[in-house]
Amino acid sequence: MEISKPRGTRDFLPEEVAGRRSVESKLRDVVKRWGYGEIITPTFEELELFTLKSGEGIIGELYNFKDKGDREMTLRPELTAPVMRAYVNEMQSFPKPVKLFYFENCFRYERPQKGRFREFWQFGTELIGSAKPEADAEVIALAMNLLNAVGVKGDLNIGNLSVLRHLLSQVTTDLESQGKVMRIIDKMTKDPEEEKNLTALLAEMKAAPQLIEKIKAVILLTGKDGLAAVKKAREIAGPLPELDAFEKTLTLLSAYGINDYTVNFGVARGLDYYTGIVFEIYADGLGAQKQVCGGGSYKLISLFGGGDVVSTGFGIGFDRIMEICDKQVPKIPSIVLVSKPETQAESIKLANDLRKFVSVQTDIMGRNFKAQMEFANTIKADYVLIVGEKELESGLFSLKNMETGEQVSLNRDDLLNKFKN
C-alpha cells in the first residue's frame, strides 16, 4: 500500500531545498546585521495561548488535540503569540528593546489552494519595548530590506489605526464591538460591497450619521504623499498626538531611503490587538494572494500575564515569496572521483581533502570504471577525477572538465590549489 503525504503539505526535494535554504540564508543575514537574535519556540502550545489572542472562533482553523494528560494543545498557527509568551516567561528582565526574529513552520487546518498550505513557513521579527516612531520606522524599513535582499519588489501600504480607533471610541467603548467593525473594514479592501455591512453595523450601534461619514472618509483616505494624507486625517479626526508620531515615522522612513509607499488609513489588518501603525506589503505575480508581509504595533504581553509593553513586528509569508524571489543558489563545483578497488582507500583520502572546497562523490556502489563515468555524466558533475594505479604511481591525477571535455594532469597540491581559490 502506498502512503501519500498529508493533504496541504509538501515534500521538498534537494534542488528545491537548496533554493529555499539560499533565500533563508539571505534573510537571516539581513536581520542579524540589524541586531536581531533568533528565538525558537515549541511546535505545539496550549490551545488557550491562541484563543486568548484571536478568540474561540480560531479553533476551527487549528490542528488542536488533547495530550495524554487531557490538556488542550495545538500545533502553532503563527509565531507572534508564542514569542510573546516566551517573553513573559523568560525575558521580562532583558534590557529593552528586545529584538527577536524567527523562521519556523506553522499549521492551519484550512482548504489548501494556490499559495496556501496546511503546513507553511513564516519568517518574522518582533521588536519589544518601544512605542516610539523610531521603532515603527525601523521595523517597516527592515521588512522592506528583507524583501529587497531576495529580489522581491513590494508595494508598501502604511496605515495607522489610532485614527479609526479614536472615531470608533465615540461610537462605543466596547472593544469587542470595535473589533467587529475593524474586521469589516479589513474585508472592504477586498470587497467594496462590505461598505453596506459597515454602514448597517454602525447604524445598529447608533452611530451618528456625521460620525459614520467621518469613519468612511478615513477608510478611503490614501495617498502617495504621506504627509499630505496625515494632514487630511487631522482635518477629519482632529489633532491627535498619534498622528504627530505617525508623521515622524514617515519622515524617518525617508532617512532609510524608503520613499515609495502609499499611506492608507483603510489598512485594518482585521485583528483586534493592533493598536497603532499597521502595514502590508504586496507583490505582483501571486494572483489574488499577493500579500507577502504584514505587521504593525500591538499589545499582547499583558494578555499573557506580563506588563503593559508595546511591540512592533511583522510576518513574511516565506512560501509566497519563494514563488517570485531570486532563488539563485551559489554554485559549488562538483567532482566525481573514479577509482578501482585497489585505489579506493587513496581515493577516499583525496576526497576528504577536496571536500574542504568542493562537493565530492566517490563510488559506493561497486561500479566498474565505465559505469562510474556514466554516473558522473548522469548527475551532471562538473569534473571527473581519475584515481587509478597509474595516477598514484606518477603522483599526477587526470581531471576532466565535463562541460568542455578538457583534461589536465595535476599533482595533489596543484589539484587542491585549483579549487581552494
N, C-alpha and C positions, 0 to 999 in steps of 0.2 A: 504494500500500500504506500502510495506517495503522499507525504505530508507537505502541505503548502504553507507558506508564511502567513501569519495572521492578516486579515483584511486591514488596509490602511497603513501597512508597514512596508519597508523596502529592504532588499539586500543590496549593499554597496560593494561592487566588485573592485579589484585592485586599482584599475585605471581611474574609476570614479572617486575612490577613496583618496588617491593621490591628489586629485583636483580639490577635493574638499579640505584636505589637510593643508594644502598650499594656501587656500583662501583663509582658513582658520589661523594659520601662522601669521599672515599679514595683519589680521585683525588684532591678534594678541600683541604683536609688536607695537601697534599704534597705542593701545590702551596702557601698556607698560610704560611707554615714553611719556604718557600724560600722568603718571604716578598712581595708577590704579592697581590694586592687588587682587589676585584671583581668590574666589570663595567657591567651595563645593559643598552643597547641602544634600541630604538624603534623597534618594529616588522616590521614596514614599514618606508621607507625613500624616499626622492626624487630620481627619476629614474637617474638623472644626476650623483648622487654620484657614481653609479656603471659603467655608461658609460664612465665617466672621467677616471676611473681606468682600465677598461677592454675593452673599445671600444663599438661601436654601435652593433657589432655582438653578444653581450651577450643578447640583448633584447629577442631574440627567446627562451632563456632558462629561462626567468623570468616570475613571476606572476605579471605583471605590469598592471596598471589601472589608470584611471583619477578619481580624487575625485570630490566632488560636487562643488569645486571651479575651476574645469577644470585644476587642476595641475597634472602633470605626476608623479605618485608614483609607488612603487613596494615593494612587500614583500622582505625582505633581503635575498639574495642568499648566503651570507657569512658575516663574522663579522669583518674582518680587516678594511675595508673601513669605516663602522660606528664608530669603535673605533678611527680611525684617525680623522674623522670628529668631534667626541666629544672632542678629544684632542685640535683641532684647536679652537673649540667654547669655551671651558671651562677650559683647563688645561695647556695652554702655559706658565703660570706663576709658575707652580708647580716646585719644585726642581727636578733636574734630577739625576739619571734616574727615569722615571715614569714606574712603574711595574704594569701591569694590567693583569687580567685573566677574561675569560667569559665562560659561559656554557648556550647556548640558541639554540632554534630551528631555522632552516633556510629552504628556499623554492627554489626549482628549477623545472621548467617545462621541464622534460625530460622523456624518456621512462623508466618506472620502470623495474628493473631487480634485480637479487640476489645482495644484499648488497647496492643497490642504490634506494633511495626513493625520492618522490617529497617533502616530509617533512622529514627533518633529523636533527640530533643534532650534534653540534660542540663544542668541548672543546678546548680552546686555550689560548695563552698568547701573550702579546706584551711588549717588553722592549724598551722604547722610550728614545732617547737622548744620546746613547753611540755608537760610531763607533769602539770601542776598541776590540781587540781579547778577552778580558775578558768577554765582553758582549756576543759575539758569543759562547764562551765555556759554559757560564752559561746557555744559552737558550737550547743548544743541550743537556747538562747534565740534565737539568730539564725535557726535553721531555723523555729522557731515564728513569729517575727516576719515572716519572708518569706511564709509561707503566709497569715498573717492579713492582710498587706498586699494580697493579691489575693483576699480573701474566702473562703479555704478554711479550714474548721474541722477541725482534725486531732485524732485520738485518739493521744496520745503514750504510747509504751511504752518504758521505760528499763530496761536490764539492765546487768550487769557480769560480764564473762567471767572475771575473776580467781578467782571462787569455783569455777566449773566447772573451770578450768584447774588450780587447786590440788588439787581432788579427783582429776582425771584423772592428775595427775603421780604420784599414789600407785598408779595402775594401770600406767602406762607413761610413760617419759620421751621416747619416740619421737614427734616432732611430727607425722609423717605419720599414725600410728595415732590420735593425738589428733584430728587433722583429720577422720578418718573418723567418729569419734564425734560431733564437732560438727556435721557435715553431717546426720547422722541426727536429732540434736536439733532442728536447724533445720526439718527436714521434719515433725517432730512437731507443730509449731504449726499445720500444715495438715491433717495426717493422724494422729490419735491411734493408729492401728494400727501406726505406726512404733515404738511403745514396745516391741513384741515384738522387733523387729530390734535395738533398743538393748540390751535385756536379753541377747539372744543374743550380740551382739558383745562386750559387756563380760565375759560369762561365758567366751567364747572367749579373751579377753585375760587370763583367770584373775583377774579382779577378785573380791575377797571379797564375799559376799552383803550384808554390812552396808554396804560401800562403794557397792555398786550402789544400795541403798536410799537412801543419802545423795545420790547423784547425781540420782536420780529426784525426791527431795524438793526439791532445789534447782531443778530444771527446772520443777516445779509451783508454785514459790514466787512468788506475785503478790500485789499489794495496792495499794489507792489510798492507803493510809498508808505512804509511802515509808520513813520512819524505823523504823516497826514491822517492815517487811519486812527491812530491813537487820539489825535486832536478831535476827530469826528466822534469817537467814543465818549470823550469828555463832554461834548455838546449834548449827547443823548443821556448819559448817566450821571454827569456831574464830575466835579474834581476829585476823583478817588485817588488816594495815595498809592494804591496798587498800580494805577496807570503811570504814575511817575516812575515806579520801579520797572515797569514794562518798557517804558521809553528808554531807560538806561540800559536794559538788556539789549535792545535793538542797536543802541549806539555801540555797545561792547562787541556785538557780532561783527560790526564793520571793522573793528580792530583785528578781529580774527580773519578778516578777508572774506566774510560772508555777507554779501550784499544782494544776492539774487534769491529772494524769497517773497512769499505772499503773507501778509498779515490777514488772518481770517478768524474773526471773532465767533464764527459758527462752528469751529472745531471744538467738539464737546467730549470726545473720546468715549462717551456712553458709560462711563464708570463713576460711581458716586464719590470715590475717595480723592479724586484730583481737586486741588484747591486753588491753584493759580495758573501759571503758564502751562500750556499744552502744545504739543507739536506733532505733526505727522509728515512723513516723507514718502512720496510716491515715485514710482519708476515706470517707464514705458516698457512694453514687451511682455507684460504679465497679464494682459486681459483685464477682467473685472477685479481680480485680486491684486491690485497694483501697489497697495501699501506695503512698504518694506521695513518701515520703522515707525514707532510711535512711543510717546512718552510725555512727561511733564512733572510738575511738582505735586506732592501729595503728603498726607499724614496718615500713616498706618501703625506706627510704632506704639502709640497709646492704645490702639485697639488690641494689641497683643501683650499688654501689660507693662509697656515702657513709658517713658515720659512724652511730653508734647514736643516731639522732634520732627522737623520738616525734612523731607528727602526730595531729591530730583533724580529721575532716571529715565531709561528707555530700554526697549527691547527691539532687536533686529531679527526679522524672520530669516534665519540662515538658509532654509530650503528655498525660499523665494529668491534671494539674491544669487543662489547657485545657478538659477536658470538664466541669469543675464550678466553675471560678473565675469571678470577676467580670470579664467581657470588655468592659465598657463603654469605648468609645473616646471621648476628648474630642472634642466636636463643633466643627469649624471650618466657618463659613459658606461656602457655595459660590455662586459667581456665574458666569453665562454672559454674556459681552459680545456683543451683537448689533450688527453693523455692515454697511456696504456697501463695495464695493471702493474707493470714493472716500474712505472714512473709516477704512480698515483700519489704516493706519500710526498714526493717532492712537489707535485702539482698543488697539493693542499697547502704546503708551506708557502709556496709562491702566492697562492690565492689569499692567504692570511695577510701577507704584506700588501698586496694590491687593494684589499678591501678598505684600507685606510683612506683611499682616494676615489675608488670606483666601485660599481656593482659587479660582482664576480660570481659566476656559477661554475662548479666542477661537476663531472659526471658521477651520479649516484645510482644509475640505472644499469650499469654493466654494459653499456653500448660499445660497439666497435668504433673504430676511427671514423668511418664514413657516416655512421648514424649520429655521432656526436657533431659532425659538421652540419648535417641536415637539421639537427635540433637547433643549432645556433642560427641557422637561416630562418627556421620556422618562427622563433621568438624574436626575430629581427634584432639580434645582438649587434652592437656597433663594431666589435672586434672579436676575432678568434685568436687565441694564443696557443701555439702548439708546444707541448712539453713532452717530447719524446726522448728516447735514449740518446739519439744523435745530438739533440739540443743540450742535454745535460752534460754530455762529454765535452762539447765545444764551449759551453757557457753562453751560447747565443740562442735566443728564443725567437721563433718566427711569429710575428704579429701581423695579422691580416685585417685591413680595413674592409668591412663587409659591404660598404656602400660603393667605394671606389675600386675595390679589388686590389689595391696597392698592398704589397707585402714587404716588410723590412725585418732585418735581424738585429736584435738588441740584446746586450748583456743585462743582467739583473738591475744594476744601478741605473743604466740609461732607461730601462723599461719603467722603473719606479719614478724616475725624474720626469718622464714624459707625462705621466698622469698626476704627479704631485702638483704641477702648475696648472 
